[in-house]
């Protein structure tokens, strides 16, 4: 199953089959209180261009239309929890839910998810830490997101430890050559850069998350042939991670720009676009 669906996710979720997805990952709006957008430009060589470059070359710059959305909600928790509740029937009995948030709402959402699912279904608070962007001088710079992991059944869920990618030891000389060569397994703090501006991975869609973060989640919490559901799909990173690893995907978003971005990005896997 490889499907991209345009529509209000609350309405679409109610039409999905039961227990078809082994994993739900969502990266919902963060309720920043402002419009989310990303300026995009196309640069072309031109003898009388407006900008100067290396060796005296001149360039013209064309500003392209960029995806954007308003990221302000009067009752964010109710907005999000109602959609998660509608999605839960789509999870298999041994499935997992990952909710990716930042400091603004994560504490409120954690309490609401504990009430909805029960605290015994909570497994991990994962910190994705990065080091990029501005550094204010009046408070500690916010350089991490939080990913909450819940399971449908605390006694039976997918966790493929051997599929976990390994990371270098900080002091390899202390563990011996064999261990140092193999690397160590990650903890609940994941250091991973954001998507670089000049990366081939970059789609131009605002709030795009790195493929490496999603691949780690998909590899460990699903098996080949499983299906991953993302109902705030945005740039389609979840779909690409799933497809690269031999999984299916169902991606939902109501914004035409997101659908166009995903359809282009995932075209080689020939998804059905609804």
N, C-alpha and C positions, 0 to 999 in steps of 0.2 A: 504494500500500500504506500503510494507516494502521492500526496494530495495537498494542494494549496487552496484554501477557501477564503473568499472575501465575504465579510458580513460582520454584524454585531456578534461578538463571541458568545454572549449570554444566550442568544437565540440559536446560534449554530451548535453550541454544546448540547443543547437539549435534543438535538436530532441525531447525535452520534450513537453508534452501537455500544453496547455494554461490554466492559472488560476486554477491550481490544488493544489497549496501550500498556506496556510494561513500565513506562516512565512518562511522567509529566514534568517538563521544565518550563517555567515562565519567567520572563524578565519584564514585568509590567511597568507602566509609567511610575516614576518615583515621587510624584506630587511635589515637584520643585517649585511650583507657583509661577512658572514662566514658560514661554514657548520654547520647545526643543527644536533646534535646526542645526544644520552644518553647511557653512558656505563652501560651494564647489566652484572651481575655476578651470578653464581649459586654456592652455598656453600654446601659441603658435609663433613660429619664427616669422618676422616681418621686417623689411629693411627700414621702415620708418615707424616701428612699433613704439608703444608708449613706455615700455620698460627696457632698461639696459641690463645685459647679462655678461657672462664671462667672455673675455676677448673682444669686447665692444659690440657683440651681437645685440640686436634689438628684437623685442617680442611684443605681440599683442595678447591681451588677456581678456577672455570672454567669461563673464559670470553666468553660471548655469542655474536653472531652476533647481531648488533643493527641497527634499522632503522636510516637512515640519509638522508638529502637532502641539496642541495646547496641553500642558501638564499641570492642571489645576483641578482639584476635586474638593467639593464641600464636605463629603463624607467618604474619604478614601477607603477606610477599612470595610465599610459595607459594600462599596463598589467592588472591591477585590474578593472578599470572602464569598459573596453571592456567586461569583464566577467560579471560584475554586470548588464550592459546594456542587455546582452544576456539572463540573468536570469529573468529580470523584467516581461516579458510576462507570466511567470509561476505563478506569484503571483495573488491571488484573489483581486478584487477591494478594499476590506477592509483589505488587508494584510500588513505586516510589514517587513522591512529589518533591520537587525542588522549586523554591520560590526565591528569586534573586531581587534583593532590595538594597537600599542604602540607609544611612543613619536617620533619615527623616521619619520613616514609618516602620522600620523593622521591629521595634519593640512593641508597638501596638498590634502589628500583624501577628507576631509570635504569640501574644496572649490570645488573640482571636482564633488562631489556628489550634492552640491547645484546647480551647473550648469546643471547637468544631470536631476535632479528631481525637482528643484525649492526649494528655501529656505523655502517656506511655508509647505513643507512636512517633514521638520526636526522637531523632537519632543524632543529628549533628547540627551545629552552627559552624559553617565554613566561612572563613574570612579570605576573600580574594584581595590581595594587597598589590598595589602598583605604585609607580613613582613617576608621575608625569603631570604636567599642567602647572597652574599658578600656585604661589605660596603666599598666602595672606600674612600680614605682620601683626594681626590682632588676635589670632587664635591658631591652634595647631592645624595644619593643612589636612583636610579629609582626603585620604589616599587609600580607601578600601571600600569594598561592598560586602554585604553579608548574604550568604545563601543558606536558607533553612531547608533541612532535609527531614521529611516525614515518610513513614512507611505505612502501608495498609495493615500489615500483620507484623508485630514486633518479633514474632518467633519464626517467621518465614518470609524472607525478602532476598532480592538479588544483590549480591555483593561479591564480585569476581576479583578477589584480592590479587590473583596472579596476572590480571590484565592491567593492573595499575602501572602507569609509567613511573620510572624511577628518576630521582634527582641526585645531583652530586652531593657528597659529604662536604661540609664546610671545613673540616679538618681531616682530609683523607689519610694523612700520615698516622692517625691514631687508630685506624680500624684495619689496617693491613691491605695489601694489594688486591686480593680477591674481592673483598667487600667494597673497596673503593672503586674497582672497575664495574661492579654490578650496580652501585648506587643504592640509595635508600628510598623507601616509600614515603610519599608526602604525608604530612600531618593535616590538621584542619585549618592550617594557614597556607594559602597557595600564593606564591609570588609569581606573577605573570604580567608581562607588559600589556598595555592596551593595544588596540589595533593601530600600528604605525601609519602616519599620514601617507607615506609613499609605498605602503604594502600592497601587493597584488590582492590581498584579502579585503582591502578597503572597498566598500560599496558606495560610500557617501551618505549612507542612511544614519541619522542621528542615533546616538546611544548604542551603536553596534558593539557587541561583545566578541572577545577573541575566540577563534575556532579552538585553540588549545584548551581553554577552560571547558568548553562544551564536549570536546572529544574525551576528556578525562571522565566526565560524568557519564556519558553514553557508554563508554567501554566497560566501566565498572558495574553499572547498574542495569544493563541490558545484555542480551545475548544476540548473536547474529540471527536475523529474521524477525526480531521483535519490532514493535512500532513505538515511536516516540511522538507525544502530543505536545504542541506549543500553541497556546491560544492568545499570546501576545507576540506574534512571530517576527514582526519588524523586518529586519534585513535578511532573515532566513538562516542565521548561523546554526540553529538547532537542526534544521533540515540538512544542511551540508555535512555537519558532524555525523548525523545518523546515516546519510547515504554513503559517505566515505567508509564507514565501518560496517556496511552491509545490513543496515537497519532500514525499516520504512519510517515514514513520517506523515503526520497530519499537521499542517500549519494554518493558523487562522489569524486574520487581521482585517480590519475594516477600511484601512486607508489604501486608496488606489496606488499611491507611490510605493507602499510596502509590497503590494501584490506584484507590481511591475519589477521591483528590485529582486524579489524572490524568484519570479518566473525566469528572469535572465540569469541569475546566479545558479539556479538548479537545473537549467535547461538540459544539460547532458544526461541527467537522470530521468528525463521525460516525465515530469509529474503531471498529474491531472489538475488543471486549474478550473475551479468552480466559482 
